[in-house]
């Protein structure tokens, strides 16, 4: 993915655990699943706002 930037965010442990669990289910535990679902979530948020 060209033209990338980094976003470091601290979130509550329970939210991260739930997020990771759902990411792994959606992307079948494949490498990069957390990154993919994070990008999906950010895109969806931007579309709504």
C-alpha positions in Angstrom: 0.0 0.0 0.0 1.8 3.1 -1.2 1.7 6.5 0.7 1.2 5.1 4.1 1.3 6.8 7.5 1.3 5.4 11.0 -1.3 6.0 13.6 -0.5 4.9 17.2 -3.6 4.7 19.5 -4.0 3.5 23.0 -7.3 1.8 23.6 -8.8 -0.1 26.6 -7.7 -3.7 26.9 -11.2 -5.1 26.7 -12.0 -3.1 23.5 -8.8 -4.4 21.9 -9.5 -8.0 22.9 -13.0 -7.7 21.3 -11.6 -6.0 18.2 -8.9 -8.6 17.7 -11.4 -11.5 18.1 -13.7 -10.0 15.5 -10.8 -9.2 13.2 -9.5 -12.8 13.4 -13.0 -14.2 12.7 -13.5 -11.9 9.7 -10.0 -12.5 8.1 -9.5 -16.1 9.3 -6.4 -15.5 11.5 -4.4 -14.4 8.4 -1.4 -12.2 8.7 -2.3 -8.5 8.7 -5.9 -9.1 9.8 -5.7 -6.4 12.6 -4.4 -3.9 10.1 -7.1 -4.7 7.5 -10.0 -4.5 9.9 -8.5 -1.2 11.3 -8.5 0.3 7.9 -12.0 -1.0 7.2 -13.2 0.6 10.5 -11.5 4.0 9.8 -13.0 4.1 6.3 -16.4 3.3 7.5 -16.2 6.0 10.2 -15.0 8.6 7.7 -18.0 7.7 5.4 -20.4 8.2 8.3 -19.0 11.5 9.4 
